[in-house]
Amino acid sequence: MDIKLLYKLSPNYIAFLQFIFHSYDNLVVFSTINSTEGIIQLITDSKNISEVENIIDDLSKNIIIVKL
């Protein structure tokens, strides 16, 4: 896994997003960088990047998720 993605979202949704990504085996390593500000990091590899971005795009229809 070599691609690091940083996102900012409402802190209320961190656990929800973590639950979603943990339901996919070996898709990302999910880390909360700053729980107060809602900053998370997703680490994935090049073969899974499009899948991760598709999930984020779908979720961002209902949750404000900003790529940093």
C-alpha positions in Angstrom: 0.0 0.0 0.0 1.6 3.2 -1.1 -1.0 5.9 -1.8 -2.0 8.2 1.0 -5.2 10.1 0.8 -6.3 12.8 3.3 -9.9 13.8 3.8 -11.8 16.1 6.0 -15.4 15.5 7.1 -17.6 16.1 10.0 -16.2 14.3 13.1 -19.6 12.8 13.6 -19.1 10.6 10.5 -15.6 9.3 11.2 -16.9 6.0 12.8 -19.4 5.5 10.0 -16.8 5.9 7.3 -14.4 3.6 9.2 -17.2 1.0 9.4 -17.8 1.3 5.7 -14.1 0.9 4.8 -13.5 -1.9 7.2 -16.2 -3.9 5.6 -13.9 -4.2 2.5 -11.1 -6.6 3.2 -7.6 -5.1 2.6 -8.9 -2.1 0.6 -7.5 0.6 2.8 -5.7 1.2 6.1 -8.0 3.8 7.8 -6.5 6.2 10.3 -7.9 9.1 12.1 -5.4 12.0 12.1 -7.4 14.5 14.0 -10.8 13.5 15.5 -11.7 17.0 16.5 -11.2 18.4 13.0 -12.5 15.3 11.3 -9.3 14.6 9.3 -8.7 11.0 8.2 -6.1 9.2 6.2 -6.7 6.3 3.8 -3.7 4.3 2.6 -4.3 2.1 -0.4 -2.4 0.8 -3.4 -2.6 1.6 -7.0 -4.8 -1.3 -7.9 -7.5 -0.2 -5.4 -7.4 3.6 -5.8 -10.3 3.8 -8.2 -12.5 1.6 -5.9 -11.6 3.9 -2.9 -12.4 7.0 -4.9 -15.7 5.5 -6.1 -16.7 4.8 -2.5 -15.8 8.4 -1.5 -17.7 9.8 -4.4 -20.8 7.8 -3.6 -20.6 8.8 0.1 -20.0 12.4 -0.7 -23.5 12.6 -2.2 -24.8 12.5 1.4 -21.8 13.6 3.5 -19.5 16.5 2.9 -16.1 15.0 2.4 -13.2 17.2 1.3 -10.0 15.9 -0.1 -7.0 17.6 1.4 
